[in-house]
Amino acid sequence: MRACRPVDPRAAENTLFSEWFKKTIGSEPSEAGFSGLAWDAVRVMGQAVKDNPKSLDDGTTWNTAIHSVTGFAGANATYNVTPDRVYGPSSSDVTLLQVSGGAWKIYNG
């Protein structure tokens, strides 16, 4: 998995994930693999519990807690979880970049 640029809000989480993966698995994480998404899912759940410690008491409280996670910068994306949006980022959240003349530019197709 390629590291994020340092200005990217996901850079710290991406580095944390990549270092954990290398230490635990013994190789670089694959860009095509799902390990980063699994990492993000666990970290989003952890954030929900951290923000709402009593959320593990019952399903209704947990549901409310997980739907209150907003702006969580994961290794792969920034997550805003709502009752209508439980799968994380959508295609409208994606910005494609390209390198042009040695600089990052937004890709417009």
KEVODO-202014 format. One line per 10 residues: their letters; for each residue x, y, z of N, C-alpha, C. Coordinates in steps of 0.2 Angstrom, whole numbers. Layout:
% KEVODO-202014
a) X:Y:Z:X:Y:Z:X:Y:Z; ...
END
This chain:
% KEVODO-202014
mracrpvdpr) 4:-6:0:0:0:0:4:6:0; 3:11:-4:7:17:-5:5:21:1; 10:24:4:9:29:10:6:35:7; 1:38:11:-2:45:9:3:50:10; 2:55:6:6:61:7:5:64:14; 10:67:17:10:69:24:4:74:25; 2:78:20:-3:83:21:-10:80:21; -11:74:19:-17:70:19:-19:68:26; -25:70:28:-27:68:35:-27:61:37; -26:57:32:-26:49:33:-19:47:34
aaentlfsew) -14:51:33:-7:49:33:-5:46:39; -7:48:45:-5:45:51:-8:38:52; -14:38:51:-17:31:51:-14:26:46; -13:29:40:-10:24:35:-3:22:37; 1:26:40:7:24:43:7:19:48; 2:21:53:1:16:58:-1:9:56; -6:9:51:-8:2:48:-2:-1:45; 2:3:40:7:0:37:13:-3:41; 14:0:46:19:-2:51:17:-8:55; 11:-8:57:8:-14:60:8:-20:56
fkktigseps) 6:-19:50:5:-24:45:12:-27:44; 17:-23:42:24:-26:41:27:-30:47; 26:-27:53:28:-30:59:24:-37:60; 18:-37:59:14:-43:61:14:-48:55; 13:-46:49:13:-51:43:20:-52:40; 24:-47:41:31:-48:38:32:-46:31; 27:-42:28:28:-39:21:24:-33:21; 25:-30:15:21:-23:14:14:-25:13; 9:-21:15:2:-22:13:1:-21:6; -4:-25:3:-5:-25:-4:-11:-19:-5
eagfsglawd) -10:-16:-11:-15:-11:-13:-21:-14:-15; -21:-20:-17:-27:-24:-20:-30:-28:-14; -27:-28:-8:-30:-32:-3:-35:-28:1; -38:-32:5:-44:-29:9:-42:-28:17; -35:-29:18:-33:-29:25:-34:-21:28; -32:-16:23:-33:-10:25:-40:-8:27; -45:-11:23:-52:-9:24:-54:-13:31; -52:-19:32:-53:-22:39:-50:-18:44; -44:-16:44:-41:-11:49:-46:-5:50; -48:-2:45:-52:4:46:-59:2:49
avrvmgqavk) -62:-4:48:-68:-6:51:-67:-7:58; -62:-10:60:-61:-11:67:-59:-4:71; -55:0:68:-54:7:71:-60:11:71; -65:11:66:-71:15:67:-75:12:72; -75:5:73:-79:3:79:-76:5:86; -69:5:86:-66:7:92:-67:15:93; -67:19:88:-69:26:89:-76:26:92; -81:22:89:-88:23:92:-88:21:99; -84:16:101:-84:14:109:-81:20:113; -75:22:110:-71:28:114:-76:34:115
dnpkslddgt) -80:36:110:-84:41:110:-90:40:114; -92:34:115:-99:32:118:-97:25:122; -94:26:128:-92:20:132:-97:15:134; -103:18:134:-109:13:136:-112:10:130; -109:11:124:-112:8:118:-113:1:118; -109:-3:122:-109:-10:122:-114:-13:126; -118:-9:129:-123:-11:134:-129:-15:130; -131:-12:124:-136:-15:120:-136:-13:113; -139:-16:109:-139:-15:102:-141:-8:100; -146:-6:103:-149:1:101:-144:6:102
twntaihsvt) -140:6:108:-135:10:110:-129:10:105; -127:4:103:-122:2:99:-123:5:92; -129:4:90:-132:7:83:-131:15:83; -133:18:88:-132:25:89:-125:27:89; -121:23:93:-114:25:93:-110:25:87; -111:19:83:-108:18:77:-110:23:71; -116:25:72:-119:30:67:-117:37:69; -113:38:75:-111:45:77:-104:46:75; -101:41:72:-94:42:69:-94:47:63; -90:52:64:-90:57:58:-83:59:57
gfaganatyn) -80:60:51:-74:63:50:-68:58:52; -69:52:53:-64:47:55:-59:46:50; -53:48:50:-48:47:45:-45:41:46; -47:36:42:-44:29:42:-38:28:37; -36:22:36:-30:21:32:-32:22:25; -38:20:23:-40:20:16:-45:26:14; -49:29:19:-54:34:18:-55:38:24; -59:43:23:-62:47:29:-69:44:30; -71:42:35:-78:39:36:-83:43:40; -89:44:37:-94:47:40:-100:42:40
vtpdrvygps) -102:39:46:-106:34:46:-113:36:49; -118:35:45:-125:37:47:-130:31:45; -136:32:48:-141:26:47:-142:25:39; -141:30:35:-142:29:28:-136:28:24; -130:28:28:-123:27:25:-119:23:29; -120:16:29:-117:12:34:-111:9:31; -109:9:24:-104:6:21:-98:11:20; -98:16:23:-92:21:23:-92:25:16; -86:26:13:-86:31:8:-90:28:2; -92:33:-2:-96:31:-9:-91:34:-14
ssdvtllqvs) -93:33:-20:-90:36:-26:-89:43:-26; -94:47:-23:-94:54:-23:-89:57:-18; -86:52:-14:-81:54:-9:-74:54:-12; -73:51:-18:-67:49:-21:-64:55:-25; -58:57:-24:-55:62:-28:-49:58:-32; -49:58:-38:-43:55:-42:-38:60:-43; -32:58:-42:-26:63:-43:-22:60:-48; -18:64:-51:-13:62:-56:-7:66:-55; -1:64:-57:5:68:-57:6:71:-64; 7:77:-64:7:81:-70:13:86:-69
ggawkiyng) 18:85:-73:24:90:-72:27:90:-65; 27:84:-62:30:83:-56:26:85:-50; 20:87:-51:15:89:-46:9:86:-46; 5:85:-40:-1:82:-40:-7:87:-42; -11:84:-47:-16:88:-50:-23:84:-49; -29:87:-48:-35:83:-48:-36:81:-55; -38:74:-56:-39:71:-62:-46:73:-64; -48:76:-70:-54:77:-72:-57:73:-77; -54:68:-79:-56:63:-84:-54:65:-91
END
